[in-house]
Amino acid sequence: MQIINQDVSRCIEEGIGLKIDLGAGPVARPGFFSLDHLPLKGVDIVADLNKPFELLPDGCCTHLTAYHVLEHIVDLLPMMAEVHRILAPGGIFDVVVPHFANPFAYSDPTHVRFFGIYSMHYFADGDDQPGARRIPNFYAPTRFRIEDIRVRFEVGGMIDGILGRAMNRLVNRNFESMAQWERRAAWLIKPAEIHYRLRPKK
């Protein structure tokens, strides 16, 4: 791991909460530092997401984002533990991943895993899991509160524009409507991605 942008080191030294865009490459979201495994121009922190963030102290981050990144992570459970460690109490972890029914999720040979609406339940206690179905969480001690889950359907083009907008409203009414759709119709009416918002339990 290497900190390229000294503003990151300054924020750590002064106790200023970091906002880091994981796997962002050279272009991070506004107000965020970019962390990527390649030392591209514009990357602020070079790090392998499959390894510990040894230069980032406990609780140093207030907001982390991972946009189409987790599907590439081989060692996801240790990475989730590191995300939990570096997030401050009340911090936010925003995640966007392809839904398992998205046919493009299978096209990328670097994708090593697939996600459904229950995937983050495995990192949450029963009381913090939306929906009636309780998921076992004995795989890792890391615990998050699941603040929000949304499924997004494509809305570009005439057919997707009509169908996608209708499905975005219908499926995302509540978690139970998402669960019923995923169980019975996900392969028929395919989504694009899932958005999760998590907060660490500390």
Order of alpha helices (4+ residues) and beta strands (2+ residues): beta-alpha-beta-beta-beta-beta-alpha-beta-beta-alpha-alpha-beta
